[in-house]
C-alpha cells in the first residue's frame, strides 16, 4: 500500500536534493579551478540532509 505522506516526502526530497546540488556547484566554484569551502558548506550539508530525506521517503512510500 502506498502511503501518500511518504510519497510526497520522497518527491520533495528528490527536488530539494537536485536544487541543493545545483546551488552547491554554483556557490562552490566561483572561478575556474577555485573551490570556496565556506560558501558551499551549508549547501553541502543541506544536500546530504535532503538526500537522506529522499531515501527515507523511498523506503517508506
PDB file of N, CA, C, O and CB in Angstrom:
ATOM      1  N   UNK A   1       0.837  -1.176   0.000  1.00  0.00           N
ATOM      2  CA  UNK A   1       0.000   0.000   0.000  1.00  0.00           C
ATOM      3  C   UNK A   1       0.889   1.249   0.000  1.00  0.00           C
ATOM      4  O   UNK A   1       1.849   1.330   0.765  1.00  0.00           O
ATOM      5  CB  UNK A   1      -0.956  -0.007   1.219  1.00  0.00           C
ATOM      6  N   UNK A   2       0.576   2.186  -0.830  1.00  0.00           N
ATOM      7  CA  UNK A   2       1.363   3.409  -0.949  1.00  0.00           C
ATOM      8  C   UNK A   2       0.854   4.424   0.065  1.00  0.00           C
ATOM      9  O   UNK A   2      -0.345   4.695   0.146  1.00  0.00           O
ATOM     10  CB  UNK A   2       1.292   3.984  -2.393  1.00  0.00           C
ATOM     11  N   UNK A   3       1.769   4.974   0.824  1.00  0.00           N
ATOM     12  CA  UNK A   3       1.447   5.997   1.815  1.00  0.00           C
ATOM     13  C   UNK A   3       1.636   7.362   1.160  1.00  0.00           C
ATOM     14  O   UNK A   3       2.716   7.668   0.655  1.00  0.00           O
ATOM     15  CB  UNK A   3       2.341   5.855   3.101  1.00  0.00           C
ATOM     16  N   UNK A   4       0.589   8.177   1.169  1.00  0.00           N
ATOM     17  CA  UNK A   4       0.626   9.480   0.497  1.00  0.00           C
ATOM     18  C   UNK A   4       1.659  10.430   1.070  1.00  0.00           C
ATOM     19  O   UNK A   4       2.337  11.138   0.326  1.00  0.00           O
ATOM     20  CB  UNK A   4      -0.719  10.124   0.569  1.00  0.00           C
ATOM     21  N   UNK A   5       1.784  10.449   2.398  1.00  0.00           N
ATOM     22  CA  UNK A   5       2.745  11.357   3.018  1.00  0.00           C
ATOM     23  C   UNK A   5       4.167  11.037   2.587  1.00  0.00           C
ATOM     24  O   UNK A   5       4.930  11.934   2.226  1.00  0.00           O
ATOM     25  CB  UNK A   5       2.636  11.289   4.536  1.00  0.00           C
ATOM     26  N   UNK A   6       4.524   9.750   2.624  1.00  0.00           N
ATOM     27  CA  UNK A   6       5.891   9.379   2.280  1.00  0.00           C
ATOM     28  C   UNK A   6       6.159   9.526   0.788  1.00  0.00           C
ATOM     29  O   UNK A   6       7.301   9.752   0.387  1.00  0.00           O
ATOM     30  CB  UNK A   6       6.171   7.953   2.716  1.00  0.00           C
ATOM     31  N   UNK A   7       5.130   9.402  -0.033  1.00  0.00           N
ATOM     32  CA  UNK A   7       5.308   9.639  -1.463  1.00  0.00           C
ATOM     33  C   UNK A   7       5.637  11.105  -1.729  1.00  0.00           C
ATOM     34  O   UNK A   7       6.514  11.418  -2.534  1.00  0.00           O
ATOM     35  CB  UNK A   7       4.046   9.228  -2.237  1.00  0.00           C
ATOM     36  N   UNK A   8       4.926  11.995  -1.048  1.00  0.00           N
ATOM     37  CA  UNK A   8       5.205  13.431  -1.177  1.00  0.00           C
ATOM     38  C   UNK A   8       6.582  13.750  -0.607  1.00  0.00           C
ATOM     39  O   UNK A   8       7.319  14.554  -1.178  1.00  0.00           O
ATOM     40  CB  UNK A   8       4.117  14.271  -0.459  1.00  0.00           C
ATOM     41  N   UNK A   9       6.934  13.127   0.514  1.00  0.00           N
ATOM     42  CA  UNK A   9       8.252  13.334   1.112  1.00  0.00           C
ATOM     43  C   UNK A   9       9.356  12.876   0.167  1.00  0.00           C
ATOM     44  O   UNK A   9      10.410  13.507   0.081  1.00  0.00           O
ATOM     45  CB  UNK A   9       8.357  12.589   2.448  1.00  0.00           C
ATOM     46  N   UNK A  10       9.114  11.784  -0.535  1.00  0.00           N
ATOM     47  CA  UNK A  10      10.099  11.265  -1.489  1.00  0.00           C
ATOM     48  C   UNK A  10      10.333  12.252  -2.627  1.00  0.00           C
ATOM     49  O   UNK A  10      11.476  12.549  -2.975  1.00  0.00           O
ATOM     50  CB  UNK A  10       9.637   9.913  -2.052  1.00  0.00           C
ATOM     51  N   UNK A  11       9.249  12.757  -3.204  1.00  0.00           N
ATOM     52  CA  UNK A  11       9.377  13.705  -4.321  1.00  0.00           C
ATOM     53  C   UNK A  11       9.988  15.024  -3.845  1.00  0.00           C
ATOM     54  O   UNK A  11      10.830  15.603  -4.531  1.00  0.00           O
ATOM     55  CB  UNK A  11       7.999  13.964  -4.974  1.00  0.00           C
ATOM     56  N   UNK A  12       9.561  15.496  -2.670  1.00  0.00           N
ATOM     57  CA  UNK A  12      10.127  16.738  -2.127  1.00  0.00           C
ATOM     58  C   UNK A  12      11.613  16.579  -1.830  1.00  0.00           C
ATOM     59  O   UNK A  12      12.401  17.488  -2.091  1.00  0.00           O
ATOM     60  CB  UNK A  12       9.380  17.156  -0.851  1.00  0.00           C
ATOM     61  N   UNK A  13      11.997  15.426  -1.286  1.00  0.00           N
ATOM     62  CA  UNK A  13      13.408  15.175  -1.017  1.00  0.00           C
ATOM     63  C   UNK A  13      14.239  15.126  -2.281  1.00  0.00           C
ATOM     64  O   UNK A  13      15.373  15.606  -2.304  1.00  0.00           O
ATOM     65  CB  UNK A  13      13.567  13.889  -0.262  1.00  0.00           C
ATOM     66  N   UNK A  14      13.677  14.545  -3.338  1.00  0.00           N
ATOM     67  CA  UNK A  14      14.391  14.493  -4.622  1.00  0.00           C
ATOM     68  C   UNK A  14      14.631  15.891  -5.163  1.00  0.00           C
ATOM     69  O   UNK A  14      15.754  16.225  -5.540  1.00  0.00           O
ATOM     70  CB  UNK A  14      13.605  13.663  -5.648  1.00  0.00           C
ATOM     71  N   UNK A  15      13.578  16.723  -5.206  1.00  0.00           N
ATOM     72  CA  UNK A  15      13.740  18.071  -5.760  1.00  0.00           C
ATOM     73  C   UNK A  15      14.611  18.954  -4.877  1.00  0.00           C
ATOM     74  O   UNK A  15      15.343  19.805  -5.381  1.00  0.00           O
ATOM     75  CB  UNK A  15      12.383  18.723  -5.951  1.00  0.00           C
ATOM     76  N   UNK A  16      14.538  18.760  -3.576  1.00  0.00           N
ATOM     77  CA  UNK A  16      15.426  19.507  -2.677  1.00  0.00           C
ATOM     78  C   UNK A  16      16.873  19.100  -2.907  1.00  0.00           C
ATOM     79  O   UNK A  16      17.768  19.945  -2.896  1.00  0.00           O
ATOM     80  CB  UNK A  16      15.035  19.274  -1.202  1.00  0.00           C
ATOM     81  N   UNK A  17      17.105  17.804  -3.116  1.00  0.00           N
ATOM     82  CA  UNK A  17      18.466  17.322  -3.383  1.00  0.00           C
ATOM     83  C   UNK A  17      19.008  17.903  -4.687  1.00  0.00           C
ATOM     84  O   UNK A  17      20.152  18.353  -4.745  1.00  0.00           O
ATOM     85  CB  UNK A  17      18.491  15.784  -3.443  1.00  0.00           C
ATOM     86  N   UNK A  18      18.186  17.891  -5.726  1.00  0.00           N
ATOM     87  CA  UNK A  18      18.616  18.439  -7.018  1.00  0.00           C
ATOM     88  C   UNK A  18      18.898  19.934  -6.900  1.00  0.00           C
ATOM     89  O   UNK A  18      19.915  20.416  -7.400  1.00  0.00           O
ATOM     90  CB  UNK A  18      17.545  18.184  -8.101  1.00  0.00           C
ATOM     91  N   UNK A  19      18.005  20.666  -6.243  1.00  0.00           N
ATOM     92  CA  UNK A  19      18.200  22.111  -6.082  1.00  0.00           C
ATOM     93  C   UNK A  19      19.438  22.440  -5.262  1.00  0.00           C
ATOM     94  O   UNK A  19      20.203  23.333  -5.626  1.00  0.00           O
ATOM     95  CB  UNK A  19      16.981  22.730  -5.428  1.00  0.00           C
ATOM     96  N   UNK A  20      19.644  21.728  -4.161  1.00  0.00           N
ATOM     97  CA  UNK A  20      20.824  21.971  -3.327  1.00  0.00           C
ATOM     98  C   UNK A  20      22.109  21.618  -4.058  1.00  0.00           C
ATOM     99  O   UNK A  20      23.131  22.279  -3.872  1.00  0.00           O
ATOM    100  CB  UNK A  20      20.732  21.173  -2.032  1.00  0.00           C
ATOM    101  N   UNK A  21      22.068  20.586  -4.886  1.00  0.00           N
ATOM    102  CA  UNK A  21      23.255  20.212  -5.655  1.00  0.00           C
ATOM    103  C   UNK A  21      23.624  21.295  -6.657  1.00  0.00           C
ATOM    104  O   UNK A  21      24.800  21.624  -6.815  1.00  0.00           O
ATOM    105  CB  UNK A  21      23.025  18.887  -6.380  1.00  0.00           C
ATOM    106  N   UNK A  22      22.624  21.851  -7.335  1.00  0.00           N
ATOM    107  CA  UNK A  22      22.893  22.923  -8.305  1.00  0.00           C
ATOM    108  C   UNK A  22      23.471  24.142  -7.598  1.00  0.00           C
ATOM    109  O   UNK A  22      24.456  24.720  -8.058  1.00  0.00           O
ATOM    110  CB  UNK A  22      21.602  23.310  -9.068  1.00  0.00           C
ATOM    111  N   UNK A  23      22.865  24.535  -6.484  1.00  0.00           N
ATOM    112  CA  UNK A  23      23.369  25.711  -5.753  1.00  0.00           C
ATOM    113  C   UNK A  23      24.750  25.433  -5.176  1.00  0.00           C
ATOM    114  O   UNK A  23      25.598  26.325  -5.161  1.00  0.00           O
ATOM    115  CB  UNK A  23      22.394  26.109  -4.622  1.00  0.00           C
ATOM    116  N   UNK A  24      24.992  24.215  -4.702  1.00  0.00           N
ATOM    117  CA  UNK A  24      26.305  23.833  -4.187  1.00  0.00           C
ATOM    118  C   UNK A  24      27.375  24.021  -5.263  1.00  0.00           C
ATOM    119  O   UNK A  24      28.452  24.547  -4.980  1.00  0.00           O
ATOM    120  CB  UNK A  24      26.289  22.370  -3.696  1.00  0.00           C
ATOM    121  N   UNK A  25      27.089  23.602  -6.473  1.00  0.00           N
ATOM    122  CA  UNK A  25      28.047  23.744  -7.568  1.00  0.00           C
ATOM    123  C   UNK A  25      28.249  25.212  -7.914  1.00  0.00           C
ATOM    124  O   UNK A  25      29.384  25.654  -8.097  1.00  0.00           O
ATOM    125  CB  UNK A  25      27.573  22.966  -8.806  1.00  0.00           C
ATOM    126  N   UNK A  26      27.166  25.971  -8.005  1.00  0.00           N
ATOM    127  CA  UNK A  26      27.280  27.382  -8.387  1.00  0.00           C
ATOM    128  C   UNK A  26      27.971  28.219  -7.312  1.00  0.00           C
ATOM    129  O   UNK A  26      28.757  29.107  -7.641  1.00  0.00           O
ATOM    130  CB  UNK A  26      25.902  27.955  -8.674  1.00  0.00           C
ATOM    131  N   UNK A  27      27.696  27.958  -6.052  1.00  0.00           N
ATOM    132  CA  UNK A  27      28.328  28.721  -4.963  1.00  0.00           C
ATOM    133  C   UNK A  27      29.749  28.247  -4.681  1.00  0.00           C
ATOM    134  O   UNK A  27      30.608  29.050  -4.318  1.00  0.00           O
ATOM    135  CB  UNK A  27      27.492  28.613  -3.690  1.00  0.00           C
ATOM    136  N   UNK A  28      30.002  26.971  -4.843  1.00  0.00           N
ATOM    137  CA  UNK A  28      31.311  26.413  -4.512  1.00  0.00           C
ATOM    138  C   UNK A  28      32.396  26.755  -5.512  1.00  0.00           C
ATOM    139  O   UNK A  28      33.545  26.980  -5.133  1.00  0.00           O
ATOM    140  CB  UNK A  28      31.209  24.938  -4.398  1.00  0.00           C
ATOM    141  N   UNK A  29      32.044  26.797  -6.777  1.00  0.00           N
ATOM    142  CA  UNK A  29      33.026  27.063  -7.829  1.00  0.00           C
ATOM    143  C   UNK A  29      32.754  28.432  -8.436  1.00  0.00           C
ATOM    144  O   UNK A  29      32.126  28.547  -9.489  1.00  0.00           O
ATOM    145  CB  UNK A  29      32.985  25.961  -8.924  1.00  0.00           C
ATOM    146  N   UNK A  30      33.237  29.466  -7.758  1.00  0.00           N
ATOM    147  CA  UNK A  30      33.020  30.832  -8.240  1.00  0.00           C
ATOM    148  C   UNK A  30      33.902  31.170  -9.437  1.00  0.00           C
ATOM    149  O   UNK A  30      33.495  31.941 -10.306  1.00  0.00           O
ATOM    150  CB  UNK A  30      33.279  31.823  -7.122  1.00  0.00           C
ATOM    151  N   UNK A  31      35.093  30.608  -9.491  1.00  0.00           N
ATOM    152  CA  UNK A  31      36.007  30.829 -10.610  1.00  0.00           C
ATOM    153  C   UNK A  31      36.558  29.476 -11.043  1.00  0.00           C
ATOM    154  O   UNK A  31      36.469  28.493 -10.308  1.00  0.00           O
ATOM    155  CB  UNK A  31      37.166  31.816 -10.220  1.00  0.00           C
ATOM    156  N   UNK A  32      37.117  29.440 -12.223  1.00  0.00           N
ATOM    157  CA  UNK A  32      37.648  28.186 -12.748  1.00  0.00           C
ATOM    158  C   UNK A  32      38.796  27.694 -11.868  1.00  0.00           C
ATOM    159  O   UNK A  32      39.792  28.392 -11.676  1.00  0.00           O
ATOM    160  CB  UNK A  32      38.123  28.363 -14.208  1.00  0.00           C
ATOM    161  N   UNK A  33      38.640  26.494 -11.344  1.00  0.00           N
ATOM    162  CA  UNK A  33      39.684  25.879 -10.544  1.00  0.00           C
ATOM    163  C   UNK A  33      39.757  26.349  -9.101  1.00  0.00           C
ATOM    164  O   UNK A  33      40.683  25.980  -8.379  1.00  0.00           O
ATOM    165  CB  UNK A  33      40.973  26.119 -11.182  1.00  0.00           C
ATOM    166  N   UNK A  34      38.790  27.162  -8.664  1.00  0.00           N
ATOM    167  CA  UNK A  34      38.792  27.676  -7.293  1.00  0.00           C
ATOM    168  C   UNK A  34      37.539  27.174  -6.587  1.00  0.00           C
ATOM    169  O   UNK A  34      36.421  27.413  -7.042  1.00  0.00           O
ATOM    170  CB  UNK A  34      38.858  29.241  -7.270  1.00  0.00           C
ATOM    171  N   UNK A  35      37.736  26.475  -5.470  1.00  0.00           N
ATOM    172  CA  UNK A  35      36.607  25.961  -4.695  1.00  0.00           C
ATOM    173  C   UNK A  35      36.513  26.723  -3.387  1.00  0.00           C
ATOM    174  O   UNK A  35      37.471  26.755  -2.615  1.00  0.00           O
ATOM    175  CB  UNK A  35      36.753  24.440  -4.432  1.00  0.00           C
ATOM    176  N   UNK A  36      35.358  27.340  -3.131  1.00  0.00           N
ATOM    177  CA  UNK A  36      35.127  28.125  -1.921  1.00  0.00           C
ATOM    178  C   UNK A  36      34.394  27.255  -0.898  1.00  0.00           C
ATOM    179  O   UNK A  36      33.182  27.063  -0.989  1.00  0.00           O
ATOM    180  CB  UNK A  36      34.311  29.421  -2.239  1.00  0.00           C
ATOM    181  N   UNK A  37      35.138  26.736   0.067  1.00  0.00           N
ATOM    182  CA  UNK A  37      34.579  25.812   1.057  1.00  0.00           C
ATOM    183  C   UNK A  37      33.565  26.520   1.946  1.00  0.00           C
ATOM    184  O   UNK A  37      32.505  25.964   2.233  1.00  0.00           O
ATOM    185  CB  UNK A  37      35.698  25.200   1.916  1.00  0.00           C
ATOM    186  N   UNK A  38      33.866  27.708   2.375  1.00  0.00           N
ATOM    187  CA  UNK A  38      32.992  28.425   3.301  1.00  0.00           C
ATOM    188  C   UNK A  38      31.620  28.723   2.681  1.00  0.00           C
ATOM    189  O   UNK A  38      30.607  28.647   3.376  1.00  0.00           O
ATOM    190  CB  UNK A  38      33.658  29.728   3.740  1.00  0.00           C
ATOM    191  N   UNK A  39      31.573  29.052   1.410  1.00  0.00           N
ATOM    192  CA  UNK A  39      30.300  29.358   0.761  1.00  0.00           C
ATOM    193  C   UNK A  39      29.508  28.101   0.427  1.00  0.00           C
ATOM    194  O   UNK A  39      28.280  28.143   0.365  1.00  0.00           O
ATOM    195  CB  UNK A  39      30.540  30.159  -0.501  1.00  0.00           C
ATOM    196  N   UNK A  40      30.188  27.002   0.215  1.00  0.00           N
ATOM    197  CA  UNK A  40      29.495  25.791  -0.208  1.00  0.00           C
ATOM    198  C   UNK A  40      29.147  24.851   0.944  1.00  0.00           C
ATOM    199  O   UNK A  40      28.354  23.930   0.749  1.00  0.00           O
ATOM    200  CB  UNK A  40      30.335  25.060  -1.206  1.00  0.00           C
ATOM    201  N   UNK A  41      29.703  25.046   2.118  1.00  0.00           N
ATOM    202  CA  UNK A  41      29.469  24.134   3.240  1.00  0.00           C
ATOM    203  C   UNK A  41      27.989  24.025   3.638  1.00  0.00           C
ATOM    204  O   UNK A  41      27.499  22.906   3.789  1.00  0.00           O
ATOM    205  CB  UNK A  41      30.278  24.589   4.432  1.00  0.00           C
ATOM    206  N   UNK A  42      27.257  25.132   3.816  1.00  0.00           N
ATOM    207  CA  UNK A  42      25.843  24.972   4.186  1.00  0.00           C
ATOM    208  C   UNK A  42      25.029  24.242   3.115  1.00  0.00           C
ATOM    209  O   UNK A  42      24.109  23.489   3.434  1.00  0.00           O
ATOM    210  CB  UNK A  42      25.223  26.334   4.448  1.00  0.00           C
ATOM    211  N   UNK A  43      25.369  24.466   1.861  1.00  0.00           N
ATOM    212  CA  UNK A  43      24.639  23.801   0.783  1.00  0.00           C
ATOM    213  C   UNK A  43      25.005  22.327   0.697  1.00  0.00           C
ATOM    214  O   UNK A  43      24.176  21.504   0.309  1.00  0.00           O
ATOM    215  CB  UNK A  43      24.919  24.486  -0.551  1.00  0.00           C
ATOM    216  N   UNK A  44      26.222  21.991   1.050  1.00  0.00           N
ATOM    217  CA  UNK A  44      26.618  20.583   1.095  1.00  0.00           C
ATOM    218  C   UNK A  44      25.903  19.832   2.201  1.00  0.00           C
ATOM    219  O   UNK A  44      25.493  18.686   2.017  1.00  0.00           O
ATOM    220  CB  UNK A  44      28.118  20.463   1.283  1.00  0.00           C
ATOM    221  N   UNK A  45      25.752  20.473   3.347  1.00  0.00           N
ATOM    222  CA  UNK A  45      25.017  19.855   4.452  1.00  0.00           C
ATOM    223  C   UNK A  45      23.542  19.703   4.076  1.00  0.00           C
ATOM    224  O   UNK A  45      22.939  18.659   4.328  1.00  0.00           O
ATOM    225  CB  UNK A  45      25.163  20.697   5.750  1.00  0.00           C
ATOM    226  N   UNK A  46      22.965  20.739   3.476  1.00  0.00           N
ATOM    227  CA  UNK A  46      21.566  20.664   3.047  1.00  0.00           C
ATOM    228  C   UNK A  46      21.382  19.585   1.986  1.00  0.00           C
ATOM    229  O   UNK A  46      20.346  18.921   1.950  1.00  0.00           O
ATOM    230  CB  UNK A  46      21.095  22.022   2.505  1.00  0.00           C
ATOM    231  N   UNK A  47      22.366  19.408   1.137  1.00  0.00           N
ATOM    232  CA  UNK A  47      22.313  18.372   0.113  1.00  0.00           C
ATOM    233  C   UNK A  47      22.294  16.989   0.759  1.00  0.00           C
ATOM    234  O   UNK A  47      21.523  16.127   0.338  1.00  0.00           O
ATOM    235  CB  UNK A  47      23.507  18.500  -0.849  1.00  0.00           C
ATOM    236  N   UNK A  48      23.121  16.766   1.762  1.00  0.00           N
ATOM    237  CA  UNK A  48      23.145  15.475   2.447  1.00  0.00           C
ATOM    238  C   UNK A  48      21.846  15.204   3.209  1.00  0.00           C
ATOM    239  O   UNK A  48      21.340  14.081   3.198  1.00  0.00           O
ATOM    240  CB  UNK A  48      24.326  15.417   3.407  1.00  0.00           C
ATOM    241  N   UNK A  49      21.311  16.225   3.864  1.00  0.00           N
ATOM    242  CA  UNK A  49      20.064  16.061   4.605  1.00  0.00           C
ATOM    243  C   UNK A  49      18.907  15.759   3.655  1.00  0.00           C
ATOM    244  O   UNK A  49      18.083  14.888   3.934  1.00  0.00           O
ATOM    245  CB  UNK A  49      19.759  17.322   5.431  1.00  0.00           C
ATOM    246  N   UNK A  50      18.846  16.473   2.540  1.00  0.00           N
ATOM    247  CA  UNK A  50      17.769  16.218   1.575  1.00  0.00           C
ATOM    248  C   UNK A  50      17.926  14.845   0.925  1.00  0.00           C
ATOM    249  O   UNK A  50      16.929  14.197   0.608  1.00  0.00           O
ATOM    250  CB  UNK A  50      17.747  17.312   0.494  1.00  0.00           C
ATOM    251  N   UNK A  51      19.161  14.398   0.725  1.00  0.00           N
ATOM    252  CA  UNK A  51      19.379  13.056   0.180  1.00  0.00           C
ATOM    253  C   UNK A  51      18.867  12.000   1.160  1.00  0.00           C
ATOM    254  O   UNK A  51      18.223  11.035   0.750  1.00  0.00           O
ATOM    255  CB  UNK A  51      20.880  12.826  -0.124  1.00  0.00           C
ATOM    256  N   UNK A  52      19.149  12.179   2.449  1.00  0.00           N
ATOM    257  CA  UNK A  52      18.643  11.247   3.461  1.00  0.00           C
ATOM    258  C   UNK A  52      17.122  11.273   3.532  1.00  0.00           C
ATOM    259  O   UNK A  52      16.487  10.228   3.675  1.00  0.00           O
ATOM    260  CB  UNK A  52      19.233  11.579   4.832  1.00  0.00           C
ATOM    261  N   UNK A  53      16.540  12.454   3.434  1.00  0.00           N
ATOM    262  CA  UNK A  53      15.082  12.590   3.432  1.00  0.00           C
ATOM    263  C   UNK A  53      14.479  11.870   2.227  1.00  0.00           C
ATOM    264  O   UNK A  53      13.441  11.218   2.342  1.00  0.00           O
ATOM    265  CB  UNK A  53      14.677  14.079   3.424  1.00  0.00           C
ATOM    266  N   UNK A  54      15.124  11.988   1.089  1.00  0.00           N
ATOM    267  CA  UNK A  54      14.682  11.312  -0.129  1.00  0.00           C
ATOM    268  C   UNK A  54      14.747   9.795   0.040  1.00  0.00           C
ATOM    269  O   UNK A  54      13.810   9.087  -0.330  1.00  0.00           O
ATOM    270  CB  UNK A  54      15.540  11.750  -1.327  1.00  0.00           C
ATOM    271  N   UNK A  55      15.845   9.301   0.595  1.00  0.00           N
ATOM    272  CA  UNK A  55      15.997   7.852   0.776  1.00  0.00           C
ATOM    273  C   UNK A  55      15.007   7.298   1.810  1.00  0.00           C
ATOM    274  O   UNK A  55      14.466   6.207   1.630  1.00  0.00           O
ATOM    275  CB  UNK A  55      17.434   7.525   1.206  1.00  0.00           C
ATOM    276  N   UNK A  56      14.777   8.040   2.875  1.00  0.00           N
ATOM    277  CA  UNK A  56      13.789   7.605   3.873  1.00  0.00           C
ATOM    278  C   UNK A  56      12.391   7.601   3.258  1.00  0.00           C
ATOM    279  O   UNK A  56      11.598   6.694   3.511  1.00  0.00           O
ATOM    280  CB  UNK A  56      13.826   8.528   5.125  1.00  0.00           C
ATOM    281  N   UNK A  57      12.097   8.610   2.457  1.00  0.00           N
ATOM    282  CA  UNK A  57      10.811   8.653   1.771  1.00  0.00           C
ATOM    283  C   UNK A  57      10.639   7.484   0.816  1.00  0.00           C
ATOM    284  O   UNK A  57       9.549   6.920   0.719  1.00  0.00           O
ATOM    285  CB  UNK A  57      10.665   9.957   1.018  1.00  0.00           C
ATOM    286  N   UNK A  58      11.697   7.116   0.111  1.00  0.00           N
ATOM    287  CA  UNK A  58      11.612   5.970  -0.809  1.00  0.00           C
ATOM    288  C   UNK A  58      11.422   4.668  -0.051  1.00  0.00           C
ATOM    289  O   UNK A  58      10.699   3.785  -0.512  1.00  0.00           O
ATOM    290  CB  UNK A  58      12.871   5.884  -1.677  1.00  0.00           C
ATOM    291  N   UNK A  59      12.049   4.540   1.086  1.00  0.00           N
ATOM    292  CA  UNK A  59      11.939   3.305   1.857  1.00  0.00           C
ATOM    293  C   UNK A  59      10.547   3.134   2.466  1.00  0.00           C
ATOM    294  O   UNK A  59      10.083   2.009   2.654  1.00  0.00           O
ATOM    295  CB  UNK A  59      12.990   3.282   2.956  1.00  0.00           C
ATOM    296  N   UNK A  60       9.888   4.241   2.769  1.00  0.00           N
ATOM    297  CA  UNK A  60       8.588   4.163   3.446  1.00  0.00           C
ATOM    298  C   UNK A  60       7.384   4.388   2.546  1.00  0.00           C
ATOM    299  O   UNK A  60       6.251   4.207   2.992  1.00  0.00           O
ATOM    300  CB  UNK A  60       8.549   5.154   4.540  1.00  0.00           C
ATOM    301  N   UNK A  61       7.593   4.776   1.298  1.00  0.00           N
ATOM    302  CA  UNK A  61       6.466   5.082   0.408  1.00  0.00           C
ATOM    303  C   UNK A  61       5.706   3.850  -0.009  1.00  0.00           C
ATOM    304  O   UNK A  61       4.733   3.949  -0.757  1.00  0.00           O
ATOM    305  CB  UNK A  61       6.950   5.800  -0.817  1.00  0.00           C
TER     306      UNK A  61
END
